[in-house]
Amino acid sequence: MSPLLILFAALAQTPTPPDDAADAPSPASVEAEADCEDEDEDEGPWTGSFGLGASFFTGNSRAFTLTGDALAEYDSPVWALTLEADGAYGNAAAEDEGEREVTAKNLGGWARGDYRFTRLLSAYAFLGAETDHPASLELRTEAELGAGFTVLERKEESNELLLRAYLGGSVARDRRFQYVPTRESLPDVTLWSPAVGLTFRYDINERVHLREDAILLPDVFGETRVLLDSTSKLSVDLTERFALTTFFELQHDSRPAAGKVQTDTSLSLGAELEL
């Protein structure tokens, strides 16, 4: 038999590779994808961040303010836990005056736990403590229990939209003390009230994020008093872990300590590092 015929017969018996063989992923790319998946799995349910801000003025007035905040969050399909702390310190004086006046001196810490019955309904518990010397607040302790209702929720890889409302009961006790102009004790105040809260999260794009948290506490059992606390945050990511932030805070107390105004607002700029 001709050697040429033997060669043709052997080629006819050789299986033809599939057309998409060239499109099959290489072993190196498969390994890289596996490494990325492992990194995502290693991130775990805990996330955290901390931020710092500062402002300084010289000239006709000399003033400075330092602010800081820290946040740790645990998130799972059933449980969610949030630990938060923030504080500020500042003082100011006119150029021709030697004494400096404290303009900010506050510190607070809060813990919140949520148990999700379904995607729409959850129960929560909240504990907090804070002090604010310019507002004559030596220590406020508060506790809250209630239910959460998810109104809107959309979570994608680089986009989040969340609107959640809360309804519960709250008790808060203010231990008041006047630090300036003279130091003296003030009567303590206890607030029993329903609690109406709102949480809003919106990612404008991959780098710009908007956050809003608000709580309303109207006292319906004692003297007429309303507390309102609102925090708005806008952050711009410069890298995956570093962002510039701005906070606008509003605190309203319809019956503050003697000699104090009802509404405090603050606008601060800073930087935040994600852990």
N, C-alpha and C positions, 0 to 999 in steps of 0.2 A: 504494500500500500504506500501511496505517495506520502512523504513526510508533511507536505503541505495540507493534505486532507486530514491527517492526524491533528495538526495544529488547529484547523477550523473546527473539528469536532470537540476539542478541549475547550475552546473559547465558547462554544455553544452551551456547554455544561456549566460554565462559570456564572453564578447569580449576578444580576445587574443591581448595583446599589440604588437605593431609593433616590428620587429626585430631590428630596429635601435634606439629603445627607450633608450638603454644604452648609445648610442653615442650622444644623444641630449645634448646641452650645459646646464650647471646648471644655475640657476638664478644668482649666484654670478659671474660666468664668463661673462654672458650677461651684467651685470651691469658694470663690469670692462672694457669691450670693449666699452660700451657707454661713460664711463668717458674718455677713451683715445681719442675717436672721438671728444668729447667736448673740450679737451685740444688742439687738432689740429685745431679746428675751432676758438678757442680763440687766437691763435697765431697772426692772422691778417696779412695784407699785408706788414707791416713794419718789417724790420730787420735792425740790426746795429752792429757795432763792434768798438773797439778802441784798439790801440796797443802802446807799449813803447819799446824803445831800448836804450842801452847805451854801451859805451866803454871807458876804462880808461887805461892810460899808465904812468908809472913812470920809473925813471932811467936816461939814457942819454937824454931822452926827456920826458916832462910832458905834457900830452894831454888828453882831454876827449871830447866826442861827445854824445849828447842826441838827440834822434829822437822820434817823435810821429805822430800818424795818427788816423783819425776817419772817419767812414763811416756810412751813413744811406741810406737805399734803400726802395723804395715803388714799389711794383710789382702787377699789375692786368692784366687781359686779354687784356685791351686796353691801359692803361697808365703805364708808368714806370718813376720813378724819382730817381735820385742819387745825394746825397749831400756828398762832400768829402773835407777833410782838412788834411794837413800834414805840418810838420816843422822840423827844425833841428837847433841845436846850438852847436858849439864846438870851442875850442881854444887850442893852443899849444905853448910851449916855450922850448928852449934848457935848460939843467940843469944849465949852467953857465950864463944864461941871465935872467934878471929880467922881461922884458916886454914879454907879451904874445900876440900872433897873433891870430886873429879870423880866424878859418879855415872853419866854417860853420855858417851861420846866414840867414835862409830863412824860409818863411811862405807863404802858399798858400791856397786858397779855391776855389772850383768849384761846379757848379750846372748844372745838365743835365736833360732834360725832353724828353721823347720819346712817340709818339702817333703811335700805331700800326694799320695800315689799314688792313693788313693780317698777317699771321704768317711769311711771307717772306719779307714784305715791311713795313717800318716805316718812320716817319719824326721826326727830333730831333732839339732841340735848346740847345745851350751850352753857359754858361757865366763863366768867371774865372778871378781871380786876384791873383798876387803873387809878392813877393819881394825876392831878393837874393843879399845881400850886397857884398860878395866876388866877384860876377860877375858884380858889378857896376850897378845892376838893382834896382832902387829905387821902381818902381812899373810897372808891366805889367798888362794891362787890355785887355781882349779878348772876342770876341763874335763870334758865329758860328751857321750857319743854314745849314741843309742838309737832306739827306735821308740815311736810313740804309737798308742793304740787308743781310738777314740771309742765310748763305751758308750751315751750318750744325747745327742741333739742336736735342739733345736727353736729356730728363730729366726724370730720374727715382728717386725712393725714396732715394737712396744713391749713385747715379752716374749721372754726368752731362757732356755733351759734347756740346760746343757751339762755333761756328765760325761766326762772324758777321763783315761785312765790311761797311764802311761809306764813303760817298762822299758829299762834301758840299763846302761852301764858308766861309772864315774866315777873320776877321780884328783884328789886335793886335797892341797896341801902347805901346812902351817901353819908360818910363821916366827914364833916366839914370843919375847916380850920382856916382862919384868916391869917395870912402870912405878911401882908403889907396893907396899909402903912404901919399898923401895930399888930402884934401877934396876940390872938385871942381865939378861944374855942367858940364854935357856933353850934346851934342845935342840929342834931342829926335828922335826916329825912329818909323815910322808907317809901318806895314806890311799888305798888301792886297794880299790874296792868295787863291787858291783852297785848300781844306783840304781832305786828304786821311787818313782814320783811320781803325784800326783793333782791335777787341776784341776777345780773345780766352779764353775759360774756359774748363778745363779737370780735372776730378776727377780720379786720377790714381787708387785709391781704396777708401774704406770708410773713411780712415783717412788722405790720402795724396792728396793735391789739388794744381793744377798749374793754374796760372792766368797770362795773358799777355795783356797789353794795349799799343798801339802805335799810334802816330799821326805824319803825315808828312805835313809840310806847305812850299811849294816852292813859293817864290814871283815871279810872272810873270808880274807884272805891273810896278815895280820900279827897283832899283838896284838889281842885282842878289843876292839873299839871300835864304837860306834853313834852316828851323828849323825842328828838329827831336827830339821827346820825346818818350822814351820807358821805361815801368815799368814792370818788371817780378817779380812774387811773388810765393814762394813755402811755403806752410803751412802744418804742421803735427799736427793733433788733438790728444791731450793727454786725454781730456775728451770731453763731448758733447759741452762745451762752451769755453774751454781753449785750445790754440794752440801755438806752436812755429812757428815763421815765419822768412823768409829771403827775402829781397828785393834786386834786382839789378836794378839800374836806370841809364839810359844813356840820356844825353841832349847834343844836337849838335846845334850850331849856326855858320853858315858859315861866318857871319860878326858880331862878338861880339864887345863889347866896347873895346876901345883902351887899349892895353896891356894885354888883356885877351885871354886865349886859346879857341879854338873852341869847344872842347869836354870835358864835365865833366861826370865822372862816380862815382857811390857810391855803396857799398855793405854793408848792415846792417842786423844784427840779432836782434830779439826781441821776444816779447810775445804778444798775442792778446786774448782779451776777447770778446766773442759774447754776445750781449745783447738780 
